[in-house]
Amino acid sequence: MTAMRTTVVTLHGWHMTGVEMVLLRRRLRAAGYRVRAFRYPSRRASPEEVARALAAWLETLPDDMVHLVGHSLGGVILRHLFAVAPVQRPGRVVMLGSPLAGSRVAARLAANRAGRWWLGRALDRGLLGGSPVLRGRQVGMIAGTRGRFPGPLLTELPEPHDGLVAVEETRGPEVSRHLQAPVTHMGLLFSDPVAQAVAHFLEHGEFDL
């Protein structure tokens, strides 16, 4: 019997390029996965538009199973993916610090014209909330709890938080497993225990290590 071909696709967050996820991708490769990075213009395209481009790109992959890992805004885009293209190959979804319930920090920045310009189209059913619930997949969320700055300098963030996103903002009805890790928002990408947890969830649908 031919072995099932499996790939993990990573999606970066707002104002990032995907380079930030290189260590996570390396660790997932060490766990035995083929890994591909999907890059997108986080300010110039809405999450729904990015999701449509992602859906077309995923169709070019030859794999039987495709897991999806999204950091921050990347996880919100994955919500839109299954709304615009619900028929996808089998696979699990892991989100890292994604503000599914909307981001208080983004809302504070969006309160003035300069902030709205800086955030760009990521606000459109994205960082402010309003993204569609993801249906038909096992979804795991890892939220950071070691946050001091810069979020609290901009607005009041309920504890615990990762410096930009509060743990309560990462909760959504589709999240079947939720794990808190003592890292910052960016630390979610650099932590070896977080990478191990991602790989374990992709394999088993659980975070138990």
BELDA-V926481 format. One line per field, one symbol per residue. phi: phi as a letter, one per 20 degrees, with the letter a starting at -180 (. if undefined). psi: psi as a letter, one per 40 degrees, with the letter a starting at -180 (. if undefined). A space follows every 50 residues. Layout:
# BELDA-V926481
phi=???
psi=???
This chain:
# BELDA-V926481
phi=.fffeccdddcfefmdcoffefffffffffeoefccdddbefeecfgfff ffffgffffefeeeccecccelggffffgfgfeebfecfgqdccdcmeef endffffffffcfffffffmeffflcfennffffdncfcdcddecdccce gffebfdffebdoccfgffeebfefecccdcfcegffgedffgfffffff ffecmcdfe
psi=hhihhhihhihiahfiedddedddddddddeeihhihhiihddeiidddd dddddddddeieidhhihhhhbdddddddddeddgdhiiiiihhihfhgd eihddddddeeidddddddaeedgfcdeaeiihhieihhihhhieghdie deddihhiiiieddhiddeeiidehdhhhhigiiddddeehddddddddd dddeeieh.
